[in-house]
Amino acid sequence: MQPDLIEVVRQALLTGLVVLAPALVVGFAVATCVGLVQAATGIHEPLVGLVPRLVAMAVVLLFTLPWMLERLVDLMRATVAVP
């Protein structure tokens, strides 16, 4: 019983990491670019850094949502199917 539970938790953590990776990578890339622009121009307003990051992550989530749901549903089916 214990090894099955460990395997399910491992799969859940791995799936969560894979599902969230696209949004996190895009958020990091946009934050880096905006940070460089802010450093170059001398504008240090927090809202200028936050809004582009949120918009970029929302767009990525919008486009990857079907894939994310498919991965999560597959995980749930595999978890429920375990005897």
Secondary structure, 3 states (H helix, E strand, C coil): CHHHHHHHHHHHHHHHHHHHHHHHHHHHHHHHHHHHHHHHHCCCCHHHHHHHHHHHHHHHHHHHHHHHHHHHHHHHHHHHHCC
